[in-house]
Amino acid sequence: MFVRPVSLQARLMAAVIGFVSLILVVVAVITSATLGSALEQRLQEQLDTTAAKTKSS
């Protein structure tokens, strides 16, 4: 069975697609972690405020 060598263009496209995919995954993980932390902090502040209002009533 004869296997045709992969062209330079195909190898470059595969490398570019792989690199861009890797960057997108890293950005998604960082964004998710940052947003989750920010939302958790905001929720905690809202809970603290509500608890303080409840205690003073």
N, CA, C and O atoms as a DFTB+ gen file, in Angstrom:
228 C
 N C O
     1  1       0.847      -1.177       0.000
     2  2       0.000       0.000       0.000
     3  2       0.894       1.243       0.000
     4  3       1.832       1.354       0.789
     5  1       0.583       2.154      -0.890
     6  2       1.372       3.366      -1.037
     7  2       0.769       4.496      -0.208
     8  3      -0.413       4.806      -0.354
     9  1       1.567       5.112       0.659
    10  2       1.108       6.230       1.474
    11  2       1.723       7.502       0.919
    12  3       2.944       7.638       0.846
    13  1       0.873       8.420       0.535
    14  2       1.342       9.676      -0.029
    15  2       1.852      10.575       1.085
    16  3       1.191      10.685       2.118
    17  1       3.003      11.225       0.921
    18  2       3.503      12.124       1.966
    19  2       2.568      13.323       2.144
    20  3       1.947      13.796       1.193
    21  1       2.488      13.788       3.362
    22  2       1.614      14.920       3.671
    23  2       2.314      16.192       3.221
    24  3       3.504      16.380       3.472
    25  1       1.566      17.060       2.556
    26  2       2.157      18.287       2.026
    27  2       2.493      19.261       3.153
    28  3       1.961      19.157       4.259
    29  1       3.361      20.183       2.863
    30  2       3.744      21.208       3.827
    31  2       2.542      22.051       4.213
    32  3       2.380      22.420       5.376
    33  1       1.703      22.352       3.239
    34  2       0.506      23.147       3.505
    35  2      -0.410      22.435       4.505
    36  3      -0.934      23.061       5.426
    37  1      -0.597      21.147       4.323
    38  2      -1.461      20.383       5.231
    39  2      -0.866      20.339       6.637
    40  3      -1.587      20.469       7.626
    41  1       0.461      20.155       6.721
    42  2       1.108      20.131       8.039
    43  2       1.013      21.492       8.730
    44  3       0.772      21.565       9.935
    45  1       1.202      22.570       7.961
    46  2       1.100      23.911       8.547
    47  2      -0.319      24.204       9.014
    48  3      -0.514      24.772      10.089
    49  1      -1.309      23.823       8.216
    50  2      -2.702      24.037       8.613
    51  2      -3.038      23.247       9.877
    52  3      -3.714      23.758      10.770
    53  1      -2.574      22.019       9.952
    54  2      -2.820      21.211      11.147
    55  2      -2.157      21.841      12.365
    56  3      -2.740      21.854      13.448
    57  1      -0.951      22.359      12.200
    58  2      -0.244      22.994      13.310
    59  2      -0.959      24.265      13.755
    60  3      -1.115      24.502      14.953
    61  1      -1.391      25.074      12.806
    62  2      -2.087      26.318      13.135
    63  2      -3.408      26.030      13.821
    64  3      -3.742      26.668      14.819
    65  1      -4.160      25.080      13.300
    66  2      -5.452      24.728      13.914
    67  2      -5.243      24.179      15.322
    68  3      -5.993      24.521      16.237
    69  1      -4.248      23.345      15.500
    70  2      -3.953      22.812      16.831
    71  2      -3.536      23.900      17.799
    72  3      -3.980      23.914      18.947
    73  1      -2.684      24.814      17.348
    74  2      -2.208      25.902      18.219
    75  2      -3.346      26.831      18.608
    76  3      -3.470      27.201      19.775
    77  1      -4.179      27.213      17.643
    78  2      -5.322      28.090      17.937
    79  2      -6.301      27.389      18.871
    80  3      -6.846      28.021      19.776
    81  1      -6.530      26.109      18.670
    82  2      -7.416      25.361      19.557
    83  2      -6.872      25.333      20.981
    84  3      -7.622      25.498      21.944
    85  1      -5.584      25.125      21.107
    86  2      -4.962      25.121      22.431
    87  2      -5.109      26.477      23.112
    88  3      -5.431      26.545      24.298
    89  1      -4.877      27.546      22.374
    90  2      -5.024      28.891      22.934
    91  2      -6.466      29.133      23.375
    92  3      -6.698      29.692      24.447
    93  1      -7.432      28.720      22.561
    94  2      -8.837      28.909      22.919
    95  2      -9.212      28.137      24.177
    96  3      -9.971      28.639      25.007
    97  1      -8.701      26.949      24.325
    98  2      -8.985      26.166      25.532
    99  2      -8.386      26.843      26.759
   100  3      -9.039      26.924      27.799
   101  1      -7.158      27.327      26.651
   102  2      -6.514      28.012      27.777
   103  2      -7.293      29.270      28.149
   104  3      -7.526      29.527      29.330
   105  1      -7.696      30.050      27.158
   106  2      -8.472      31.268      27.425
   107  2      -9.805      30.918      28.081
   108  3     -10.236      31.607      29.006
   109  1     -10.452      29.869      27.618
   110  2     -11.733      29.460      28.204
   111  2     -11.577      29.045      29.662
   112  3     -12.413      29.392      30.496
   113  1     -10.523      28.310      29.975
   114  2     -10.293      27.870      31.362
   115  2     -10.007      29.077      32.259
   116  3     -10.553      29.176      33.358
   117  1      -9.161      29.982      31.799
   118  2      -8.832      31.166      32.597
   119  2     -10.068      32.035      32.796
   120  3     -10.310      32.525      33.899
   121  1     -10.845      32.229      31.746
   122  2     -12.060      33.033      31.847
   123  2     -13.054      32.406      32.814
   124  3     -13.655      33.098      33.635
   125  1     -13.220      31.114      32.714
   126  2     -14.157      30.412      33.589
   127  2     -13.734      30.526      35.049
   128  3     -14.567      30.772      35.921
   129  1     -12.454      30.350      35.314
   130  2     -11.957      30.444      36.691
   131  2     -12.112      31.858      37.235
   132  3     -12.542      32.046      38.373
   133  1     -11.764      32.850      36.426
   134  2     -11.856      34.245      36.866
   135  2     -13.305      34.652      37.095
   136  3     -13.625      35.264      38.114
   137  1     -14.172      34.320      36.162
   138  2     -15.583      34.676      36.289
   139  2     -16.218      33.960      37.470
   140  3     -16.994      34.559      38.214
   141  1     -15.900      32.695      37.647
   142  2     -16.442      31.953      38.784
   143  2     -16.029      32.552      40.108
   144  3     -16.837      32.650      41.032
   145  1     -14.774      32.953      40.204
   146  2     -14.281      33.571      41.431
   147  2     -14.976      34.904      41.685
   148  3     -15.388      35.185      42.810
   149  1     -15.107      35.717      40.655
   150  2     -15.751      37.025      40.803
   151  2     -17.215      36.883      41.203
   152  3     -17.702      37.617      42.063
   153  1     -17.911      35.942      40.580
   154  2     -19.324      35.741      40.912
   155  2     -19.496      35.183      42.316
   156  3     -20.440      35.544      43.018
   157  1     -18.590      34.307      42.726
   158  2     -18.653      33.757      44.081
   159  2     -18.433      34.855      45.118
   160  3     -19.109      34.897      46.146
   161  1     -17.484      35.736      44.838
   162  2     -17.222      36.850      45.755
   163  2     -18.429      37.782      45.828
   164  3     -18.791      38.239      46.913
   165  1     -19.053      38.068      44.692
   166  2     -20.226      38.939      44.673
   167  2     -21.387      38.305      45.440
   168  3     -22.089      38.988      46.184
   169  1     -21.583      37.018      45.259
   170  2     -22.639      36.319      45.979
   171  2     -22.392      36.368      47.486
   172  3     -23.321      36.576      48.266
   173  1     -21.130      36.174      47.894
   174  2     -20.805      36.221      49.312
   175  2     -21.091      37.605      49.895
   176  3     -21.595      37.717      51.013
   177  1     -20.771      38.655      49.143
   178  2     -21.060      40.022      49.600
   179  2     -22.559      40.244      49.741
   180  3     -23.009      40.867      50.702
   181  1     -23.331      39.738      48.789
   182  2     -24.788      39.882      48.863
   183  2     -25.355      39.103      50.050
   184  3     -26.266      39.579      50.727
   185  1     -24.824      37.925      50.298
   186  2     -25.286      37.142      51.449
   187  2     -24.939      37.846      52.761
   188  3     -25.752      37.864      53.685
   189  1     -23.749      38.421      52.851
   190  2     -23.348      39.152      54.051
   191  2     -24.261      40.358      54.283
   192  3     -24.671      40.628      55.412
   193  1     -24.573      41.079      53.204
   194  2     -25.453      42.246      53.312
   195  2     -26.842      41.835      53.771
   196  3     -27.431      42.481      54.638
   197  1     -27.365      40.763      53.193
   198  2     -28.692      40.289      53.561
   199  2     -28.718      39.798      55.013
   200  3     -29.678      40.038      55.745
   201  1     -27.656      39.114      55.409
   202  2     -27.579      38.632      56.798
   203  2     -27.521      39.805      57.763
   204  3     -28.150      39.758      58.820
   205  1     -26.781      40.859      57.425
   206  2     -26.689      42.036      58.297
   207  2     -28.048      42.737      58.400
   208  3     -28.440      43.176      59.482
   209  1     -28.759      42.842      57.287
   210  2     -30.094      43.467      57.308
   211  2     -31.069      42.637      58.137
   212  3     -31.896      43.190      58.863
   213  1     -30.976      41.326      58.034
   214  2     -31.863      40.442      58.779
   215  2     -31.609      40.543      60.274
   216  3     -32.555      40.553      61.061
   217  1     -30.328      40.619      60.681
   218  2     -29.990      40.708      62.090
   219  2     -30.459      42.029      62.696
   220  3     -30.897      42.060      63.846
   221  1     -30.372      43.124      61.929
   222  2     -30.727      44.439      62.462
   223  2     -32.227      44.649      62.531
   224  3     -32.682      45.558      63.226
   225  1     -33.018      43.832      61.828
   226  2     -34.477      44.004      61.821
   227  2     -35.133      43.470      63.049
   228  3     -36.355      43.547      63.179
